[in-house]
Amino acid sequence: MSRPRPSRRGAGRRLRAYWLETLPSRLKPKIVSSYRELYRLHLAPSLKGIALGELRRAQVKALLLDKQRQGLSRNTVRLIGSCLSALCSEAIDEGLLSVSPAAALGRWLRGRPTDAATQQPRFRRQTASAGTERMFGAHQSSRRALHLPHR
C-alpha cells in the first residue's frame, strides 16, 4: 500500500485513518488492538474539531489531565499519551507537524497526583500551609509514616 501525501485540508482525518489502517504492519497485534481502542474511546472524541497540524502541547496536557480527572488510571492515561505520541510521529513524517506536542510527557504525567486522598479539600488546605510540623503536628501515625521525630 502506497502512502498517501495528504494536503493540508482534511489531512489530519486522512492521516488518522491511514495510521489506524497500517498499524498492523508495524506493531504487535495486542498493541494495535490497544491503540485502536484508545483512539476510538478517548482520542477521537477529544480531538474532534482540532486539526492535527494545529494540535498544541497545552491541548495535549489538558486532554491528559482531563482523563485523569475523569478517574482513569495513571497507566491508562499514560497509554493514551503513547497512542497520541505515535500518531503525532506519523504526522511529523507526513509534514503536518514539525515537532510532536505529545513527546516526552511521561515525567509530567508522573508528577500529577492521582491518589484519591490528594483530592480531599483538607489535604489541599494542609499542604498549602507552611511546614510539615504544622501539617502533621496532631497525628503521630502520620509523623511515623513520614519518619519525622516524635515530639
C-alpha positions as CSV (number, residue, x, y, z in Angstrom):
1,M,0.0,0.0,0.0
2,S,1.5,3.3,-1.0
3,R,1.5,6.1,1.5
4,P,-0.9,9.0,0.5
5,R,0.5,12.5,0.6
6,P,-2.1,14.5,2.5
7,S,-2.9,18.0,1.5
8,R,-3.3,20.5,4.4
9,R,-7.1,20.5,4.1
10,G,-8.5,17.3,5.8
11,A,-5.0,15.9,6.0
12,G,-5.4,15.0,9.7
13,R,-8.5,13.0,9.2
14,R,-6.9,11.0,6.3
15,L,-3.7,10.6,8.2
16,R,-5.6,9.2,11.3
17,A,-7.4,6.7,9.0
18,Y,-4.2,5.7,7.3
19,W,-2.4,5.4,10.6
20,L,-5.1,3.1,12.1
21,E,-5.2,1.1,8.9
22,T,-1.4,0.5,8.7
23,L,-0.7,-0.2,12.4
24,P,-0.8,-4.0,12.0
25,S,2.1,-3.9,9.6
26,R,4.3,-2.2,12.2
27,L,3.2,-3.3,15.6
28,K,2.3,-6.4,17.6
29,P,-1.4,-7.3,17.5
30,K,-2.0,-6.5,21.2
31,I,-0.6,-3.0,20.8
32,V,-2.6,-2.5,17.6
33,S,-5.8,-3.5,19.4
34,S,-4.9,-1.2,22.4
35,Y,-4.1,1.8,20.2
36,R,-7.3,1.4,18.2
37,E,-9.4,1.2,21.3
38,L,-7.7,4.1,22.9
39,Y,-8.1,6.2,19.8
40,R,-11.8,5.3,19.4
41,L,-12.7,5.8,23.1
42,H,-10.5,8.7,24.1
43,L,-8.6,10.5,21.3
44,A,-11.3,10.7,18.5
45,P,-13.9,12.3,20.8
46,S,-11.3,14.6,22.4
47,L,-9.7,15.7,19.2
48,K,-12.9,16.3,17.3
49,G,-12.7,19.6,15.6
50,I,-8.9,20.1,16.2
51,A,-6.7,19.8,13.1
52,L,-3.8,17.5,13.8
53,G,-1.4,20.1,12.4
54,E,-2.8,22.7,14.8
55,L,-2.5,20.5,17.9
56,R,-0.5,22.2,20.7
57,R,1.2,20.8,23.7
58,A,-1.1,22.7,26.1
59,Q,-4.1,21.0,24.4
60,V,-2.4,17.6,24.9
61,K,-1.7,18.3,28.6
62,A,-5.3,19.5,29.1
63,L,-6.6,16.3,27.4
64,L,-4.5,14.0,29.6
65,L,-5.3,16.0,32.7
66,D,-9.0,15.8,31.9
67,K,-8.7,12.0,31.5
68,Q,-7.1,11.8,35.0
69,R,-9.9,13.9,36.5
70,Q,-12.4,11.6,34.9
71,G,-10.9,8.9,37.1
72,L,-8.9,6.9,34.5
73,S,-5.9,5.1,36.0
74,R,-2.5,6.6,35.6
75,N,-1.5,3.7,33.3
76,T,-4.5,4.3,31.0
77,V,-3.7,8.0,30.8
78,R,0.0,7.1,30.0
79,L,-1.2,4.7,27.2
80,I,-3.5,7.4,25.8
81,G,-0.4,9.7,25.7
82,S,1.7,7.0,24.0
83,C,-1.0,6.4,21.4
84,L,-1.2,10.2,20.7
85,S,2.6,10.4,20.5
86,A,2.7,7.6,17.9
87,L,0.0,9.4,15.8
88,C,2.0,12.7,16.1
89,S,5.2,10.9,15.0
90,E,3.3,9.8,11.8
91,A,2.1,13.5,11.4
92,I,5.8,14.6,11.6
93,D,6.7,12.1,8.9
94,E,4.0,13.5,6.7
95,G,5.0,17.1,7.2
96,L,1.8,18.1,9.2
97,L,3.8,18.8,12.4
98,S,7.4,19.9,12.9
99,V,7.5,18.7,16.5
100,S,5.3,16.4,18.5
101,P,3.2,18.1,21.1
102,A,2.8,14.7,22.8
103,A,6.5,13.9,23.1
104,A,8.2,13.3,26.5
105,L,5.1,13.8,28.7
106,G,5.9,10.8,30.9
107,R,7.7,12.9,33.5
108,W,4.9,15.5,33.5
109,L,2.3,12.7,34.0
110,R,4.3,11.1,36.8
111,G,4.2,14.4,38.7
112,R,0.4,14.6,38.6
113,P,-1.4,13.4,41.8
114,T,-3.9,10.7,41.2
115,D,-4.4,9.3,44.7
116,A,-7.9,9.9,45.9
117,A,-6.5,11.1,49.3
118,T,-4.8,14.0,47.5
119,Q,-8.1,15.2,46.1
120,Q,-9.6,15.9,49.5
121,P,-10.0,19.6,50.4
122,R,-8.4,19.0,53.8
123,F,-5.3,17.7,52.2
124,R,-5.1,20.7,49.9
125,R,-5.6,23.1,52.9
126,Q,-2.9,21.3,54.9
127,T,-0.3,21.2,52.1
128,A,-0.9,24.9,51.4
129,S,0.2,25.7,54.9
130,A,3.9,26.0,55.6
131,G,6.0,23.3,57.1
132,T,5.3,19.6,57.8
133,E,5.3,20.4,61.6
134,R,2.0,22.2,61.4
135,M,0.7,19.8,58.8
136,F,1.3,16.7,60.8
137,G,1.5,18.1,64.4
138,A,-1.6,16.4,65.7
139,H,-1.1,13.0,64.1
140,Q,1.6,10.8,65.5
141,S,0.9,8.0,63.0
142,S,1.4,10.4,60.1
143,R,4.7,11.6,61.7
144,R,5.9,7.9,61.9
145,A,4.9,7.3,58.3
146,L,7.0,10.2,57.2
147,H,9.8,9.2,59.5
148,L,9.6,12.5,61.4
149,P,10.9,12.6,65.0
150,H,8.4,12.3,67.9
151,R,7.8,15.4,69.9
